[in-house]
Amino acid sequence: MRVMMTGGGTGGHVNPAIAIANIIKQNEPDSVVAFVGTSRGIENKLVPKAGYELFHVEVQGIKRRLTPANIKALWLAFTSVGHAKKLVKSFKPDLVVGTGGYVSWPVCRAAASLGIPTALHESNAIPGFAVRMLEKYVDRVYVNFEATRERLAFPDKCVRVGNPLKPEFLSPDREAARRELGIAEKYDKFILSCGGSMGAENVNIEVLRLMREYTSKHPEVLHVHATGAIEYEEATRQFRAAGLEQYPNLQMLEYIYDMPQRMMAADVVINRAGAMTLSEIAALGRASILIPSPNVTDNHQYKNARVLADAGAAVLIEEKEFTGYSEASESRLTEAVKGLLEDDSKREAISSAVSKFAVLDAADVLYRELRALVDSKSV
């Protein structure tokens, strides 16, 4: 099978596309898979590293106001379909799959106009602009959240498949993870917190406040926080300045490389609300406190977190609720952590609720759907 993947700009679009490509290659090793992105997006790092060929189409995002850049974006949105059509004709795919981002528009639109089986995969709860623009042209829209169907103009094209995850998230053994990490012998509870791979200053500051207010006073609770690469030096400086390095139960890391194992062992996870992170939390059934990034397109992390919070499947705290350090009162984050750690029934209820969002066989379901789509169009 020859497959053209498209989706770019951010890791939230590119990583699901790579995961889908890997699924296809696992099931049909002879498949030829190529990607289409822009020359500026993170796909230029991630796609070649994953071992796939990457083509480019010039297109850029459209802002919600009239600017010279927007005029160019509108022109590219019109002309890029023709350029993408040349790429598609040259590659001759049996299937084209878009995972969002503005580069999905010309490639999927071109493929659909040529009668090639075309699908979209939407990881977020609320469909993005590209998905909304393309759904009437494509054959299928695969989604992670069931709630996404209600936001689509063509719900009959929608199939819930979940997010394909790393195998390590699909066979949880919490007690084994706790033993291997040395938690079982030393600590009663484990908090795992982070603010994204690159870091988030506001989250780091609030977690430091949590450490001062609560976890430094509870030696039976292990608290590991990942600051992110950009913020590591400053966050570590503040950690030491606050005298927190003297507490053996508090750890500051730049990045967590063994996330499946650590998340599996955790009692409470504090994290952003990207679609892949939420799928991982659901697969492992972890109680979580979600702090959505306010700096993402369409505020989609908040919308993802809102779906879980409304179902009793997570605690949602927005950055605007952060108040800075104060001796007078506990932070909202400290209050939420205490509520989960000190109330087993509450923590277990959230764990049970979030598990209902998991699609553990997402990889198999998605491959079968894609294969069936190709076969149905070739008859």
C-alpha positions as CSV (number, residue, x, y, z in Angstrom):
1,M,0.0,0.0,0.0
2,R,1.3,3.5,-0.9
3,V,0.3,6.0,1.8
4,M,0.7,9.8,1.9
5,M,0.5,11.3,5.4
6,T,0.0,15.0,6.0
7,G,-0.1,17.1,9.2
8,G,2.3,19.6,10.6
9,G,3.2,22.7,12.5
10,T,3.2,21.1,15.9
11,G,4.0,17.8,17.5
12,G,0.3,17.4,18.3
13,H,-0.3,17.0,14.5
14,V,2.9,15.3,13.5
15,N,3.3,12.6,16.2
16,P,-0.2,11.1,15.6
17,A,0.7,11.0,11.8
18,I,4.0,9.2,12.6
19,A,2.1,6.7,14.8
20,I,-0.4,6.0,12.1
21,A,2.4,5.5,9.6
22,N,4.1,3.1,11.9
23,I,0.9,1.1,12.4
24,I,0.6,0.7,8.6
25,K,4.2,-0.4,8.3
26,Q,3.8,-2.9,11.1
27,N,0.8,-4.5,9.5
28,E,2.1,-4.2,5.9
29,P,5.9,-4.0,6.0
30,D,6.1,-3.5,2.2
31,S,4.0,-0.3,2.3
32,V,5.6,2.9,1.1
33,V,4.8,5.9,3.3
34,A,5.7,9.5,2.7
35,F,4.8,12.7,4.4
36,V,3.8,16.2,3.2
37,G,4.5,19.2,5.5
38,T,5.7,22.8,5.2
39,S,9.4,23.8,5.2
40,R,9.0,25.5,8.6
41,G,7.2,23.0,10.9
42,I,8.5,20.6,13.5
43,E,7.8,17.8,10.9
44,N,11.2,18.7,9.4
45,K,12.8,17.2,12.5
46,L,10.4,14.5,13.5
47,V,9.6,12.9,10.2
48,P,13.1,12.2,8.9
49,K,14.1,11.0,12.4
50,A,11.2,8.5,12.1
51,G,12.7,7.3,8.8
52,Y,10.1,8.7,6.4
53,E,10.5,10.8,3.3
54,L,9.1,14.4,3.6
55,F,7.8,16.6,0.8
56,H,6.8,20.2,1.1
57,V,3.9,22.4,0.1
58,E,3.9,26.2,0.8
59,V,0.9,27.1,2.9
60,Q,0.4,29.1,6.1
61,G,-2.2,29.6,8.8
62,I,-5.0,32.1,8.4
63,K,-5.5,34.6,11.2
64,R,-8.8,36.0,12.3
65,R,-8.1,39.5,11.1
66,L,-7.2,41.1,7.8
67,T,-3.4,41.6,7.6
68,P,-0.9,41.5,4.7
69,A,0.2,38.0,6.1
70,N,-3.5,36.9,5.9
71,I,-3.8,38.0,2.3
72,K,-0.8,35.8,1.5
73,A,-2.2,33.0,3.5
74,L,-5.5,33.1,1.6
75,W,-3.6,33.2,-1.7
76,L,-1.5,30.1,-0.7
77,A,-4.7,28.3,0.5
78,F,-6.0,28.7,-3.1
79,T,-2.8,28.0,-5.0
80,S,-1.4,25.2,-2.7
81,V,-4.1,22.8,-3.7
82,G,-2.7,22.8,-7.3
83,H,0.8,22.2,-6.0
84,A,-0.4,19.4,-3.8
85,K,-2.2,17.8,-6.6
86,K,1.1,17.5,-8.6
87,L,2.7,15.9,-5.6
88,V,-0.2,13.4,-5.1
89,K,-0.2,12.5,-8.8
90,S,3.6,11.9,-8.7
91,F,3.5,9.8,-5.6
92,K,0.3,7.8,-6.7
93,P,-0.9,7.0,-3.1
94,D,-3.6,4.4,-2.4
95,L,-4.5,6.4,0.7
96,V,-4.0,9.9,2.0
97,V,-4.4,10.6,5.7
98,G,-4.4,14.1,7.3
99,T,-3.9,14.7,11.1
100,G,-4.6,18.4,11.2
101,G,-2.7,21.6,10.8
102,Y,-3.1,23.9,7.9
103,V,-0.9,21.8,5.6
104,S,-3.6,19.1,5.7
105,W,-5.9,21.4,3.7
106,P,-4.2,21.3,0.2
107,V,-3.1,17.7,0.4
108,C,-6.4,16.2,1.5
109,R,-8.4,18.5,-0.7
110,A,-6.2,17.5,-3.8
111,A,-6.4,13.8,-3.0
112,A,-10.2,13.9,-2.6
113,S,-10.6,15.7,-5.9
114,L,-8.6,12.9,-7.6
115,G,-10.9,10.2,-6.1
116,I,-8.2,8.8,-3.8
117,P,-9.4,7.4,-0.5
118,T,-8.9,10.2,2.0
119,A,-9.2,10.3,5.8
120,L,-8.6,12.6,8.7
121,H,-7.6,11.8,12.2
122,E,-8.6,14.3,14.9
123,S,-7.0,13.8,18.3
124,N,-8.6,16.7,20.1
125,A,-12.0,16.9,21.5
126,I,-13.0,19.9,19.4
127,P,-12.1,19.5,15.7
128,G,-9.6,22.0,14.4
129,F,-10.1,24.5,11.5
130,A,-8.5,22.2,8.9
131,V,-10.7,19.3,9.9
132,R,-13.8,21.4,9.7
133,M,-12.9,22.7,6.3
134,L,-12.1,19.3,4.9
135,E,-14.7,17.0,6.4
136,K,-17.2,17.4,3.6
137,Y,-14.5,16.3,1.0
138,V,-12.9,13.3,2.7
139,D,-14.3,9.7,3.1
140,R,-13.8,9.3,6.8
141,V,-13.0,11.3,10.0
142,Y,-11.4,9.2,12.7
143,V,-11.7,10.7,16.2
144,N,-10.2,10.2,19.7
145,F,-13.2,11.6,21.7
146,E,-16.8,10.5,21.1
147,A,-17.8,14.1,21.9
148,T,-16.1,15.2,18.7
149,R,-18.8,13.6,16.6
150,E,-21.3,16.2,17.9
151,R,-19.1,19.0,16.5
152,L,-18.9,17.7,13.0
153,A,-21.2,18.7,10.1
154,F,-21.0,15.2,8.7
155,P,-21.2,12.9,11.7
156,D,-22.0,9.9,9.5
157,K,-18.4,10.0,8.3
158,C,-17.1,9.8,11.9
159,V,-15.6,6.7,13.5
160,R,-14.2,6.7,17.0
161,V,-10.8,4.9,17.0
162,G,-8.9,6.6,19.8
163,N,-5.2,7.5,19.7
164,P,-2.6,4.9,18.9
165,L,-0.2,4.7,21.9
166,K,3.2,3.2,22.6
167,P,2.9,-0.5,23.6
168,E,4.3,0.4,27.1
169,F,1.1,2.2,27.9
170,L,-1.1,-0.8,27.0
171,S,0.1,-3.4,29.5
172,P,0.1,-1.7,32.8
173,D,1.7,-3.3,35.9
174,R,1.6,-0.6,38.6
175,E,3.2,-2.7,41.4
176,A,6.0,-3.8,39.1
177,A,6.7,-0.2,38.1
178,R,6.7,1.0,41.7
179,R,9.2,-1.8,42.6
180,E,11.5,-1.0,39.7
181,L,11.5,2.7,40.5
182,G,12.1,2.0,44.2
183,I,8.9,3.7,45.3
184,A,7.2,0.7,47.0
185,E,9.8,0.4,49.8
186,K,10.1,4.2,50.6
187,Y,6.9,6.0,49.9
188,D,3.2,5.7,50.3
189,K,2.2,8.0,47.5
190,F,3.8,9.3,44.3
191,I,3.0,12.6,42.5
192,L,4.3,13.0,38.9
193,S,4.1,16.5,37.5
194,C,5.3,18.3,34.3
195,G,4.5,21.2,32.1
196,G,5.5,20.0,28.7
197,S,8.7,18.8,27.0
198,M,10.0,22.3,26.5
199,G,8.7,23.7,29.8
200,A,6.1,26.1,31.1
201,E,7.3,28.9,33.5
202,N,3.9,29.4,35.2
203,V,3.4,25.6,35.8
204,N,6.9,25.4,37.3
205,I,6.3,28.3,39.6
206,E,3.0,26.8,40.8
207,V,4.6,23.3,41.3
208,L,7.3,24.9,43.4
209,R,4.6,26.5,45.5
210,L,3.0,23.0,45.9
211,M,6.3,21.7,47.1
212,R,6.8,24.4,49.6
213,E,3.2,24.2,50.9
214,Y,2.6,20.5,50.9
215,T,5.0,17.8,49.6
216,S,8.0,19.1,51.5
217,K,6.0,18.5,54.6
218,H,5.0,15.0,53.7
219,P,8.1,12.7,53.5
220,E,5.9,9.8,52.7
221,V,5.0,11.4,49.4
222,L,7.4,11.2,46.5
223,H,7.1,14.2,44.2
224,V,9.0,14.2,40.8
225,H,8.6,17.2,38.6
226,A,9.9,17.7,35.0
227,T,10.6,21.3,34.3
228,G,11.2,21.1,30.5
229,A,14.4,21.9,28.7
230,I,14.0,25.7,28.4
231,E,13.0,26.2,32.0
232,Y,15.3,23.7,33.7
233,E,18.1,26.1,34.8
234,E,15.8,28.8,36.2
235,A,13.4,26.3,37.9
236,T,16.3,24.4,39.4
237,R,17.7,27.7,40.7
238,Q,14.4,28.6,42.4
239,F,14.1,25.0,43.8
240,R,17.5,25.4,45.5
241,A,16.8,29.0,46.6
242,A,13.6,27.8,48.4
243,G,15.7,25.2,50.2
244,L,13.8,22.3,48.6
245,E,16.8,20.3,47.6
246,Q,17.2,19.2,51.2
247,Y,14.1,17.0,51.0
248,P,14.9,13.6,49.5
249,N,11.2,13.1,48.5
250,L,11.4,16.1,46.1
251,Q,13.1,15.7,42.7
252,M,13.5,18.2,39.8
253,L,14.3,16.7,36.3
254,E,14.7,18.3,33.0
255,Y,12.8,15.7,31.1
256,I,11.1,12.3,31.8
257,Y,12.4,9.7,29.5
258,D,10.6,6.7,31.0
259,M,7.1,8.3,31.1
260,P,5.1,5.1,30.7
261,Q,6.7,3.5,33.8
262,R,6.6,6.6,35.9
263,M,3.0,7.5,35.0
264,M,2.0,3.8,35.7
265,A,3.5,4.1,39.2
266,A,1.9,7.5,40.0
267,D,-1.0,8.1,42.3
268,V,-1.6,11.6,40.9
269,V,-0.4,13.0,37.6
270,I,-0.2,16.8,37.0
271,N,0.2,17.6,33.3
272,R,-0.9,19.7,30.3
273,A,-4.0,18.5,28.4
274,G,-2.7,17.6,24.9
275,A,-4.7,14.8,23.3
276,M,-1.9,12.2,23.4
277,T,-1.2,12.9,27.1
278,L,-4.9,12.4,27.9
279,S,-5.0,9.2,26.0
280,E,-2.0,7.9,28.0
281,I,-3.6,8.9,31.3
282,A,-6.8,7.2,30.2
283,A,-5.0,4.0,29.2
284,L,-3.3,3.8,32.6
285,G,-6.4,4.9,34.5
286,R,-4.5,7.6,36.4
287,A,-6.1,10.3,38.5
288,S,-4.9,13.6,37.1
289,I,-4.9,17.3,37.6
290,L,-4.9,19.0,34.1
291,I,-3.4,22.5,33.5
292,P,-4.2,23.2,29.8
293,S,-1.8,25.4,28.0
294,P,-3.4,28.8,27.1
295,N,-1.0,29.2,24.2
296,V,-2.4,26.7,21.7
297,T,-4.6,27.1,18.7
298,D,-8.3,27.4,19.4
299,N,-7.6,26.8,23.1
300,H,-7.9,23.1,22.3
301,Q,-6.2,21.9,25.4
302,Y,-8.8,23.5,27.6
303,K,-11.5,22.0,25.5
304,N,-9.9,18.5,25.9
305,A,-9.6,18.9,29.7
306,R,-13.1,20.2,29.9
307,V,-14.5,17.0,28.4
308,L,-12.8,14.9,31.0
309,A,-13.6,17.3,33.9
310,D,-17.3,17.3,33.0
311,A,-17.3,13.5,33.2
312,G,-15.6,13.4,36.6
313,A,-12.5,12.0,34.9
314,A,-10.0,14.7,35.9
315,V,-9.5,17.9,37.9
316,L,-9.2,21.0,35.7
317,I,-7.1,24.0,36.8
318,E,-6.5,26.9,34.5
319,E,-3.4,29.0,34.6
320,K,-5.5,32.1,35.3
321,E,-6.3,30.5,38.7
322,F,-2.6,30.7,39.7
323,T,-2.1,33.3,42.4
324,G,1.6,33.2,43.2
325,Y,3.1,32.3,46.5
326,S,1.2,33.4,49.6
327,E,1.5,32.5,53.2
328,A,-2.1,33.4,53.8
329,S,-3.8,30.6,51.8
330,E,-3.0,27.4,50.0
331,S,-2.9,27.4,46.2
332,R,-5.6,25.9,44.1
333,L,-3.1,23.2,43.0
334,T,-2.2,22.3,46.6
335,E,-5.9,22.1,47.5
336,A,-6.5,19.8,44.5
337,V,-3.5,17.5,45.3
338,K,-4.5,17.2,49.0
339,G,-8.1,16.3,47.9
340,L,-6.8,13.5,45.7
341,L,-4.0,12.1,47.9
342,E,-6.0,12.2,51.1
343,D,-9.3,10.8,49.7
344,D,-8.8,7.3,48.2
345,S,-12.4,7.0,47.1
346,K,-12.2,10.3,45.2
347,R,-9.0,9.3,43.5
348,E,-10.4,5.9,42.6
349,A,-13.6,7.4,41.2
350,I,-11.6,9.7,38.8
351,S,-9.4,6.7,37.8
352,S,-12.5,4.7,37.0
353,A,-14.1,7.5,35.1
354,V,-11.0,8.3,32.9
355,S,-10.5,4.6,32.1
356,K,-13.8,4.8,30.1
357,F,-12.1,7.2,27.7
358,A,-9.4,4.7,26.8
359,V,-9.4,2.8,23.5
360,L,-6.7,0.2,24.2
361,D,-6.9,-1.4,20.7
362,A,-6.7,1.9,18.9
363,A,-3.9,0.8,16.7
364,D,-5.6,-2.4,15.5
365,V,-9.0,-0.6,15.0
366,L,-7.4,2.2,13.0
367,Y,-5.4,-0.1,10.7
368,R,-8.6,-2.2,10.0
369,E,-10.5,1.0,9.2
370,L,-7.9,2.3,6.9
371,R,-7.5,-1.0,5.1
372,A,-11.2,-1.3,4.7
373,L,-11.4,2.2,3.3
374,V,-8.8,1.4,0.6
375,D,-10.4,-1.9,-0.2
376,S,-13.9,-0.4,-0.5
377,K,-12.7,2.3,-3.0
378,S,-10.8,-0.2,-5.1
379,V,-13.8,-2.4,-5.8
